[in-house]
Amino acid sequence: MLYILFFIFFASFSAADINSRIIGGKSTTITAHPYQVSLLYKNKLLCGGSIISKLWILTAAHCIDRITVKGLSVRVGSTYYAKDGTLIENIAQLIPHNLYDDHTLDYDVGLIKLASELKFSSTVNIVKLPSVNSNVPGGLNAVITGWGKTATTDTSNTLQALTVPTVDQQKCIEIFRKSPYQITQRMICAGYLSGDKDACQRDSGGPLVYNGEQIGIVSWGLKCATKGYPGIYTRTSAIRAWITTMTKI
């Protein structure tokens, strides 16, 4: 199953323990999701991300808040995180949100500025962003994509995709009321309460897309595919104004 979130263990819930992976997803191609990118740090899969312009990549703050541009690369235009497409090693800037807090996981959004513009094609293109503070109701069938850990392997060599339903915000708040992390207005829930499908390690920062718009960024969750607990995503519309301020997009 595909689940691209960083997951939390109740017994030990520091930010360093959060992980993300895809459980229950199916193999797909970059042509179907040309906005998807892989972030590699020292040649190892770190996180996912999405193309929002020729110069900017959208990801999660927790993917980039403790690293520098040295050692970071971005692969675009490939169904595989470790080969093909274009590997971009010249990164101009990393910008985690200034209000990101690794104790609460609020404002979990970051931007990567490339040193030179991308060339768009059938395998490299942008994902649309929602309008500022637009609502995300429950019951939307959205798609998550990434190369993160599956049920049987540490990573998936081939891009995976999974359709997950969004969860009503009030229900999401109630589900996580007793967890170490509380749901804020910058977060939304999506996933199956049955626990058989979810995002998990190394797919954090990847996109949650509905009807061609990125409504969420893979952020965190309770372990992986835990029954009764959907995954948590940064609500893109809630931080849309910040994205515009930083990028002019």
C-alpha positions in Angstrom: 0.0 0.0 0.0 1.1 3.5 -0.7 1.5 5.8 2.2 3.9 8.6 2.0 3.8 10.0 5.5 6.2 10.1 8.4 4.7 7.8 11.1 4.8 8.2 14.8 5.4 5.6 17.5 3.5 6.4 20.7 6.2 4.9 22.9 8.8 7.3 21.5 7.5 10.3 19.6 10.3 12.6 19.0 10.4 14.2 15.5 13.3 11.9 14.6 11.1 8.9 15.0 8.6 9.9 12.3 8.8 7.9 9.1 6.9 7.5 5.8 6.3 4.8 3.2 3.9 3.5 0.6 1.9 0.4 1.6 -0.7 -1.1 -0.7 0.0 1.0 -3.8 0.4 0.0 -7.4 3.2 0.7 -9.8 2.7 3.7 -12.0 4.7 5.9 -14.4 6.1 9.4 -14.3 4.1 10.2 -17.3 0.9 9.8 -15.2 2.4 12.0 -12.5 5.0 14.3 -14.1 5.1 16.6 -11.1 6.6 14.0 -8.8 10.3 14.2 -7.9 12.6 12.3 -5.6 14.9 14.0 -3.2 18.2 12.2 -2.6 20.7 13.1 0.1 24.2 11.7 -0.4 22.7 9.5 -3.1 20.1 7.9 -0.9 16.3 8.4 -1.1 15.3 11.0 1.4 11.8 12.2 0.5 9.4 13.0 -2.2 8.4 16.4 -3.6 6.4 18.1 -6.4 7.2 20.5 -9.1 5.3 23.8 -8.8 7.2 25.9 -11.3 10.4 25.8 -13.4 12.4 26.8 -10.4 10.6 25.5 -7.3 10.0 22.2 -5.6 7.4 21.8 -2.9 8.1 19.3 -0.1 7.8 18.9 3.7 9.8 21.0 6.1 11.0 18.0 8.1 12.7 16.7 4.9 15.0 19.7 4.6 15.2 21.5 8.0 18.3 19.7 9.1 20.3 19.5 5.9 22.2 21.8 3.6 22.2 22.0 -0.2 25.5 20.2 -0.2 24.8 16.5 -0.8 21.1 17.1 -1.8 20.0 16.3 -5.3 16.6 16.2 -7.1 15.6 13.7 -9.7 12.9 14.7 -12.1 11.3 13.0 -15.1 11.8 9.4 -14.0 9.6 6.5 -12.9 12.6 5.4 -10.9 14.2 7.3 -8.1 17.7 5.9 -8.7 18.0 6.2 -12.5 16.8 7.8 -15.7 15.3 11.3 -16.0 17.5 14.2 -14.9 19.5 14.4 -11.7 19.8 18.0 -10.5 22.7 18.6 -8.1 22.8 22.4 -8.3 20.4 23.5 -5.6 20.2 27.2 -4.9 18.2 27.3 -1.6 16.3 25.3 1.0 13.4 27.1 2.7 11.6 25.3 5.5 8.6 27.2 6.8 9.7 29.7 9.5 7.0 28.5 11.8 7.7 24.8 11.4 7.9 23.1 14.8 9.3 19.6 15.0 7.6 19.1 18.4 4.1 19.8 17.0 4.8 19.1 13.3 2.7 22.2 12.5 3.6 24.2 9.3 5.3 21.1 7.8 6.1 22.6 4.4 9.3 23.5 2.7 10.6 24.8 -0.6 13.6 23.9 -2.7 14.8 26.5 -5.2 16.7 25.1 -8.2 19.7 27.0 -9.6 18.4 26.7 -13.2 15.0 26.3 -14.8 13.5 22.9 -15.6 12.6 22.1 -19.2 8.9 20.9 -19.2 7.9 17.8 -21.1 5.6 14.8 -20.9 7.5 13.6 -17.9 8.4 16.9 -16.2 5.6 19.4 -15.4 3.9 21.3 -12.6 1.0 20.3 -10.4 -1.6 23.0 -9.8 -1.9 24.5 -6.4 -5.3 25.3 -4.7 -6.5 28.7 -3.8 -5.7 30.2 -0.4 -7.6 28.6 2.5 -9.9 26.5 0.2 -11.7 23.8 2.0 -10.9 20.1 1.8 -14.1 18.1 2.6 -14.2 14.5 3.6 -14.8 11.8 1.0 -12.6 13.1 -1.8 -10.6 10.3 -3.6 -7.1 11.7 -3.8 -3.9 10.2 -5.0 -0.6 9.9 -3.3 2.6 8.9 -5.1 6.2 8.1 -4.1 9.0 5.5 -3.8 8.9 5.0 -0.1 9.0 1.8 2.0 6.5 -0.9 1.1 5.2 -3.7 3.3 8.1 -5.9 2.1 11.0 -3.7 1.0 12.8 -0.7 2.3 12.0 1.3 -0.8 10.2 0.8 -4.1 12.4 1.2 -7.2 9.3 2.0 -9.2 7.0 4.9 -8.6 3.9 3.8 -6.6 0.4 5.4 -6.5 -2.5 4.9 -4.2 -6.0 6.4 -4.0 -7.0 7.4 -0.5 -10.2 9.1 0.8 -9.9 12.4 2.7 -11.4 12.4 6.2 -13.8 15.0 7.6 -11.7 17.5 9.6 -13.7 17.2 12.8 -13.5 13.4 12.7 -9.7 13.7 12.1 -9.3 16.0 15.2 -11.3 13.5 17.3 -9.2 10.5 16.1 -5.9 12.1 17.1 -7.2 13.8 20.3 -5.2 11.5 22.5 -2.1 11.2 20.3 1.2 13.1 21.1 0.5 15.4 18.1 -2.7 17.4 17.7 -4.4 18.2 14.4 -4.2 21.9 13.5 -5.8 23.9 10.7 -2.6 23.3 8.6 -3.3 19.6 8.6 -5.8 17.2 6.9 -6.4 13.5 7.2 -6.6 11.0 4.4 -6.5 7.2 4.3 -8.3 4.0 5.2 -9.4 3.5 8.8 -9.2 -0.3 8.1 -5.4 0.1 8.3 -4.5 -1.9 5.2 -3.3 1.0 3.1 -1.0 3.9 4.0 2.0 6.1 3.3 5.3 5.5 5.2 9.1 5.9 5.2 10.9 8.0 2.6 7.8 9.4 0.9 7.3 12.3 3.1 7.1 15.6 1.2 5.3 14.0 -1.6 2.0 15.2 -3.1 -1.6 14.4 -2.3 -3.5 15.3 -5.5 -7.2 15.6 -6.2 -8.6 16.6 -9.6 -5.2 17.9 -10.7 -4.6 20.0 -7.6 -2.2 19.3 -4.8 -4.3 19.5 -1.8 -1.8 18.0 0.7 1.9 17.3 1.4 2.8 14.0 3.0 3.6 14.8 6.6 3.1 12.3 9.4 1.1 9.4 10.8 0.8 6.8 13.5 3.3 4.2 12.5 2.2 2.8 9.1 -1.2 1.6 8.1 -2.3 1.5 11.7 -6.0 0.5 12.0 -8.2 3.4 13.0 -5.6 6.1 12.1 -5.5 7.8 8.7 -2.3 9.6 7.5 -1.7 13.3 8.1 -0.9 15.8 5.3 -0.1 19.5 5.4 -3.1 21.3 3.9 -1.7 23.1 0.9 -4.4 25.8 0.8 -3.5 26.8 4.4 0.1 27.6 3.5 -0.7 28.8 0.0 -0.1 32.4 0.8 3.3 31.6 2.3 4.2 29.8 -0.9 3.3 32.9 -2.9 5.3 35.1 -0.6 8.4 32.9 -1.0 8.1 32.1 -4.7 5.8 34.7 -6.3 3.8 31.8 -7.7 
